[in-house]
Amino acid sequence: MKVSKQHRNIITYVTIALVVLGLATYSAYQRGYIQGQKDEAAKKSQSQITNDAFRYTSDFFKLSASGKITKLDKESITITQSDGRERRFTTNDKTTVVQKDKKLKLSDLKKDQEVSVRINEVNRTLASQITVK
């Protein structure tokens, strides 16, 4: 069977059109798939932000925090709580440190000690009392 030049050209153009259509469809699928992944990640991220907001809002009303000392300097103490969150509190000359019935100085505190920090009712970032466990 002999195919004319005109028919060969038509077959070539149809083949090219099908390849281009296939590539365009695949590309659109990939873009949609990637966008869907991004949308899903955005939903998870937004959900996580909302959950964290509700979970950590309750911390605002608490007047104490407990954890292990991770950073310590003359002006602040940072503890890591059992849930892995770090909280930083400022200290001043009115911040008291106690262990059992014994009064200590801020300089007596050491990294990795378990402590409970009583938070100032007005300034929620100020430690009013630190109790060594």
NUPALO-310339 format. One line per field, with one value per residue: residue number from 0; residue in one letter; x, y, z of N, C-alpha, C, CB in turn. Coordinates in steps of 0.001 Angstrom, whole numbers, always signed. Glycine has a CB too. Layout:
k NUM	...
r a	...
n.x X	...
n.y Y	...
n.z Z	...
ca.x X	...
ca.y Y	...
ca.z Z	...
c.x X	...
c.y Y	...
c.z Z	...
cb.x X	...
cb.y Y	...
cb.z Z	...
end
This chain:
k 0	1	2	3	4	5	6	7	8	9	10	11	12	13	14	15	16	17	18	19	20	21	22	23	24	25	26	27	28	29	30	31	32	33	34	35	36	37	38	39	40	41	42	43	44	45	46	47	48	49	50	51	52	53	54	55	56	57	58	59	60	61	62	63	64	65	66	67	68	69	70	71	72	73	74	75	76	77	78	79	80	81	82	83	84	85	86	87	88	89	90	91	92	93	94	95	96	97	98	99	100	101	102	103	104	105	106	107	108	109	110	111	112	113	114	115	116	117	118	119	120	121	122	123	124	125	126	127	128	129	130	131	132
r m	k	v	s	k	q	h	r	n	i	i	t	y	v	t	i	a	l	v	v	l	g	l	a	t	y	s	a	y	q	r	g	y	i	q	g	q	k	d	e	a	a	k	k	s	q	s	q	i	t	n	d	a	f	r	y	t	s	d	f	f	k	l	s	a	s	g	k	i	t	k	l	d	k	e	s	i	t	i	t	q	s	d	g	r	e	r	r	f	t	t	n	d	k	t	t	v	v	q	k	d	k	k	l	k	l	s	d	l	k	k	d	q	e	v	s	v	r	i	n	e	v	n	r	t	l	a	s	q	i	t	v	k
n.x +848	+634	+1367	+309	+2094	+710	-1013	+911	+1912	-362	-673	+1713	+1305	-950	+126	+2080	+385	-1033	+1074	+1848	-575	-710	+1579	+840	-1412	-278	+1451	-407	-1705	+423	+883	-1576	-1508	+746	-123	-2298	-964	+347	-1877	-2956	-867	-946	-3451	-2986	-993	-2360	-4299	-2653	-1624	-3962	-4652	-2387	-2691	-5019	-4169	-1915	-2912	-4118	-1926	-1416	-2999	-2017	-49	+2389	+5257	+6896	+10005	+13154	+16191	+17625	+19011	+20781	+21316	+22414	+20157	+17992	+16127	+15841	+13669	+13004	+10053	+8088	+6711	+8444	+8608	+10309	+10604	+11150	+12075	+12334	+14520	+14923	+16084	+14166	+13347	+12941	+14716	+14256	+14859	+13403	+13094	+15032	+16589	+17958	+20420	+20241	+22553	+23158	+21750	+21794	+22476	+20340	+18951	+15904	+13137	+10530	+8767	+7417	+5185	+5032	+2108	+1357	+3377	+3870	+6169	+8052	+9876	+8799	+9311	+11532	+11543	+13573	+13554
n.y -1165	+2068	+5200	+8461	+11562	+13670	+12366	+11290	+13628	+14520	+12428	+12770	+15360	+14879	+13024	+14601	+16517	+14879	+14092	+16586	+17297	+15231	+15810	+18356	+17680	+15992	+17824	+19651	+17974	+17446	+20049	+20484	+18394	+19091	+21573	+20696	+19259	+21371	+22813	+20963	+20814	+23446	+23479	+21677	+23080	+25434	+24318	+23310	+25689	+26833	+24885	+25090	+27718	+27608	+25726	+26947	+29332	+28893	+28798	+31428	+32105	+30665	+30709	+29666	+27803	+24820	+23070	+22125	+23818	+25446	+27604	+30255	+33384	+36614	+38183	+36652	+33521	+30472	+27856	+24437	+22933	+19981	+19343	+20063	+22712	+25830	+28290	+31607	+33633	+36781	+37999	+39736	+41917	+41379	+38833	+35736	+32836	+29549	+26469	+23768	+24677	+26513	+29558	+30685	+32099	+33700	+33114	+30604	+28811	+26243	+24963	+22490	+21887	+20958	+23017	+25122	+27857	+30706	+32981	+36481	+38308	+40624	+41291	+39005	+37810	+37926	+36386	+35740	+34048	+31327	+27953	+25377	+22012
n.z +0	-914	+398	+9	-315	+799	+2598	+4326	+5454	+6811	+8680	+10078	+11157	+12765	+14560	+15800	+16940	+18750	+20462	+21512	+22738	+24633	+26182	+27139	+28643	+30580	+31800	+32832	+34613	+36404	+37404	+38681	+40528	+42067	+43009	+44470	+46447	+47701	+48596	+50388	+52238	+53117	+54352	+56444	+57777	+58521	+60157	+62169	+63209	+64245	+66178	+67863	+68714	+70304	+72194	+73410	+74319	+76709	+78366	+78960	+81091	+83138	+86088	+86533	+85419	+84507	+84152	+82616	+83134	+80451	+79434	+80946	+82328	+83610	+83394	+82584	+82412	+80779	+80153	+79279	+78626	+79422	+77116	+75178	+74442	+74558	+77067	+77937	+80610	+82163	+84715	+87841	+90496	+92393	+92003	+93497	+94657	+95582	+97339	+98568	+101835	+101793	+100971	+97958	+95667	+92440	+91095	+92038	+90581	+88067	+84800	+83384	+85718	+87289	+87486	+88823	+87734	+89014	+87744	+87210	+87890	+86528	+84621	+82378	+81478	+83372	+85925	+89109	+91209	+91570	+91900	+92891	+92074
ca.x +0	+1423	+749	+697	+2820	-286	-1455	+2027	+1942	-1498	-331	+2768	+698	-1820	+1021	+2660	-691	-1295	+2191	+1726	-1738	-314	+2495	+72	-2256	+596	+1910	-1535	-1882	+1506	+611	-2702	-1056	+1628	-963	-3062	-51	+539	-3130	-3057	+118	-1441	-4537	-2385	-290	-3372	-4892	-1667	-1576	-5176	-4527	-1383	-3245	-5914	-3433	-997	-3641	-4363	-712	-1442	-3701	-1272	+885	+3656	+5724	+7926	+10859	+14576	+16912	+18470	+19878	+20745	+22254	+22102	+18876	+16896	+16218	+15075	+13416	+12341	+8962	+7985	+6215	+9516	+8632	+11189	+10010	+12164	+11561	+13320	+14692	+15394	+16536	+13065	+13102	+13480	+15036	+14165	+14923	+12772	+12880	+16266	+16623	+19183	+20640	+20149	+23845	+23209	+21077	+22681	+21839	+19774	+18179	+14447	+12618	+9186	+8875	+6185	+5155	+4460	+734	+1227	+4323	+3855	+7496	+8946	+9841	+8781	+9952	+11999	+11683	+14376	+12913
ca.y +0	+3269	+6353	+9681	+12554	+14452	+11552	+11234	+14914	+14529	+11500	+13431	+16457	+14289	+12451	+15733	+17098	+13970	+14182	+17882	+17192	+14370	+16569	+19417	+17027	+15556	+19028	+20170	+17033	+17696	+21329	+20260	+17522	+19887	+22567	+19952	+18984	+22637	+23119	+20033	+21257	+24705	+23136	+21102	+24153	+26295	+23542	+23256	+27030	+26975	+24022	+25674	+28936	+27219	+25011	+27818	+30442	+28544	+29108	+32820	+32218	+29942	+31573	+28980	+26920	+23914	+22481	+22017	+25026	+25243	+28781	+31037	+34509	+37538	+38858	+35775	+32073	+29775	+26463	+23603	+22224	+18563	+19212	+20457	+24153	+26652	+29529	+32496	+34575	+37730	+38012	+41019	+41813	+40920	+37413	+34904	+31455	+28696	+25016	+23322	+25865	+27286	+30630	+30672	+33240	+33343	+32549	+29208	+27976	+25625	+24378	+21142	+21703	+21009	+24139	+25638	+29320	+31450	+34104	+37723	+38440	+41775	+41090	+37548	+37303	+38130	+35330	+36315	+33081	+30113	+26885	+24257	+20747
ca.z +0	-1076	+1046	-693	+474	+1532	+3729	+5276	+6162	+7730	+9761	+10859	+11926	+13784	+15561	+16553	+17745	+19865	+21400	+22190	+23619	+25742	+27042	+27799	+29650	+31665	+32490	+33620	+35723	+37367	+38068	+39575	+41608	+42929	+43686	+45466	+47555	+48415	+49295	+51513	+53231	+53681	+55273	+57647	+58477	+59126	+61242	+63249	+63803	+65045	+67353	+68751	+69311	+71398	+73238	+74126	+74927	+78105	+79121	+79373	+82361	+84167	+86799	+86737	+84353	+85011	+83139	+82866	+82723	+79266	+79302	+82170	+82404	+84702	+83196	+82172	+82543	+79751	+80518	+78287	+79288	+79070	+75745	+74261	+74188	+75385	+77569	+78497	+81607	+82665	+86170	+88372	+91890	+93240	+91747	+94575	+94308	+96769	+97209	+99817	+102670	+101743	+99987	+97156	+94772	+91021	+90686	+92478	+89597	+87089	+83631	+83512	+86943	+87159	+88257	+88606	+87698	+89312	+86806	+87708	+87406	+85636	+83519	+82193	+81098	+84520	+86952	+90456	+92090	+90932	+92890	+92411	+92486
c.x +898	+657	+1253	+1397	+1859	-768	-348	+2111	+810	-1201	+733	+2179	-202	-969	+1619	+1598	-1003	-186	+2100	+550	-1416	+600	+1756	-802	-1427	+1076	+805	-1808	-841	+1264	-529	-2306	-193	+819	-1797	-2224	+158	-707	-3279	-2098	-345	-2568	-3980	-1711	-1284	-4023	-3945	-1590	-2787	-5093	-3535	-1926	-4151	-5147	-2592	-1683	-3890	-3136	-717	-2052	-3008	-265	+2191	+3976	+6840	+8741	+12305	+15270	+17804	+19425	+19699	+21752	+21780	+20696	+17715	+17196	+15335	+14920	+12793	+11304	+8892	+7454	+7232	+9587	+9594	+10435	+11094	+11477	+12687	+13373	+15144	+15790	+15426	+12710	+13750	+13711	+15005	+14329	+14523	+12510	+14069	+16209	+17985	+19304	+20471	+21438	+24002	+22543	+22078	+21846	+21441	+19070	+16687	+13928	+11150	+9298	+7499	+6240	+4484	+3077	+556	+2108	+4529	+5187	+8500	+8768	+9838	+9434	+10342	+12225	+12448	+13747	+13944
c.y +1233	+4453	+7604	+10649	+13371	+13669	+11423	+12506	+14996	+13631	+12119	+14533	+15929	+13693	+13550	+16350	+16209	+14011	+15486	+17858	+16329	+15084	+17668	+18830	+16590	+16751	+19616	+19272	+17290	+18993	+21183	+19418	+18312	+20922	+21896	+19626	+20243	+23003	+22247	+20442	+22545	+24432	+22570	+22182	+25058	+25599	+23493	+24606	+27235	+26136	+24596	+26908	+28593	+26559	+25985	+29036	+30145	+28820	+30535	+32962	+31455	+30886	+30863	+28115	+26071	+23363	+22450	+23281	+24687	+26411	+29628	+32163	+35459	+38130	+37945	+34309	+31483	+28329	+25745	+22775	+20778	+18355	+19679	+21945	+24852	+27904	+30329	+33479	+35514	+37628	+39404	+40829	+41346	+39441	+36598	+33487	+30642	+27232	+24453	+24557	+26809	+28326	+30612	+31969	+32760	+32673	+31084	+28259	+27455	+25047	+22934	+20886	+21777	+22117	+24389	+27153	+29920	+32727	+35302	+37918	+39586	+41600	+39587	+36968	+37426	+36997	+35995	+35368	+31852	+29086	+25731	+22975	+19758
c.z +0	-496	+356	+275	+1330	+2755	+4783	+6103	+7190	+8929	+10662	+11731	+13050	+14912	+16430	+17465	+18945	+20908	+22189	+23162	+24844	+26713	+27810	+28910	+30847	+32483	+33361	+34822	+36810	+38129	+39067	+40775	+42589	+43696	+44763	+46681	+48387	+49211	+50530	+52627	+53904	+54676	+56570	+58468	+59200	+60311	+62438	+63969	+64718	+66322	+68356	+69452	+70484	+72535	+74060	+74730	+76396	+78972	+79651	+80761	+83485	+84813	+87114	+85522	+84926	+83853	+83571	+82347	+81526	+79033	+80551	+82069	+83498	+84603	+82834	+82453	+81443	+80182	+79321	+79030	+78786	+77655	+74709	+73968	+75123	+75813	+78261	+79437	+82014	+84179	+86586	+89832	+92844	+92992	+92861	+94066	+95598	+96377	+98561	+100671	+102621	+100619	+99283	+96372	+93335	+90539	+91122	+91476	+88571	+85948	+83947	+84842	+86613	+88063	+87940	+88713	+87969	+88497	+87452	+87083	+86419	+84401	+83347	+81725	+82230	+85532	+88317	+91465	+91274	+92040	+92263	+92943	+92981
cb.x -967	+1767	+1061	-545	+3633	-1484	-1892	+3347	+1834	-2792	+167	+3852	-117	-2739	+2136	+3233	-1957	-1464	+3546	+1549	-2941	+365	+3627	-805	-2985	+1796	+2394	-2804	-1784	+2868	+272	-3838	-270	+2730	-1877	-3612	+1300	+887	-4337	-2760	+1500	-1932	-5501	-1376	+564	-4435	-5230	-277	-1538	-6409	-4094	-119	-4022	-7000	-2535	+97	-4977	-4765	+512	-2219	-5113	-556	+257	+3615	+6208	+7297	+10730	+15159	+17763	+17598	+19546	+21030	+22369	+23114	+19024	+16607	+15774	+15764	+12485	+13365	+7615	+7086	+4931	+9358	+7237	+12495	+8822	+12945	+10982	+12985	+15722	+14297	+17072	+11836	+13655	+12525	+16439	+12817	+16361	+13677	+12609	+17474	+16358	+19202	+22062	+19854	+24986	+22539	+19953	+23555	+22782	+20859	+18564	+13790	+13437	+8137	+9436	+6031	+4423	+5391	-198	+1595	+5693	+2790	+8014	+8671	+11063	+7336	+9015	+13308	+10293	+15880	+12118
cb.y -5	+3506	+6390	+10356	+13481	+14816	+10158	+11007	+16084	+14068	+10147	+14013	+17370	+13199	+11634	+16817	+17304	+12551	+14092	+19028	+16602	+13128	+17186	+20175	+15815	+14774	+20072	+20287	+15574	+17754	+22419	+19595	+16316	+20581	+23297	+18679	+18454	+23766	+22921	+18590	+21465	+25649	+22127	+20007	+24975	+26690	+22115	+22862	+28125	+26567	+22616	+26030	+29750	+26272	+23919	+28263	+30698	+27076	+28889	+33660	+31723	+28698	+32077	+28122	+27727	+22763	+23231	+20741	+25607	+25041	+29608	+30156	+35253	+38655	+39871	+35963	+31579	+29877	+26370	+22691	+22949	+17846	+19998	+19730	+24750	+27024	+29245	+33249	+33826	+39178	+36925	+42129	+43161	+41794	+36985	+34892	+31344	+28911	+24515	+22277	+25456	+26354	+32016	+29459	+33875	+34592	+33386	+29070	+28760	+24522	+24438	+20128	+22772	+19632	+25396	+25041	+29814	+31758	+33716	+38932	+38634	+43075	+41825	+37182	+38048	+39504	+34344	+36629	+32691	+30365	+26410	+24387	+20130
cb.z +1219	-2562	+2576	-1338	-442	+613	+3243	+4538	+5160	+7011	+9189	+9927	+10993	+13160	+14887	+15580	+16890	+19354	+20652	+21159	+22853	+25224	+26202	+26771	+29044	+31109	+31478	+32745	+35221	+36649	+37032	+38830	+41044	+42096	+42675	+44866	+47031	+47429	+48361	+51054	+52573	+52558	+54626	+57282	+57491	+58092	+60765	+62694	+62692	+64223	+66938	+67970	+68261	+70886	+72618	+73207	+74190	+78219	+78252	+78365	+82209	+83567	+88077	+88022	+83096	+85823	+81850	+82198	+83907	+78030	+78002	+83403	+81026	+84726	+82142	+80697	+83988	+78351	+81772	+77506	+79044	+80061	+75585	+72984	+74336	+74621	+78538	+77370	+82852	+82219	+86636	+88232	+92357	+93000	+90346	+95796	+93590	+97496	+96764	+100588	+104112	+101550	+100661	+96196	+94991	+90172	+91270	+93839	+88901	+87749	+82395	+83335	+88011	+87522	+87983	+89645	+86320	+90862	+85505	+87392	+88568	+86374	+83791	+81205	+79878	+85193	+86812	+90884	+93271	+90092	+93409	+92861	+91323
end
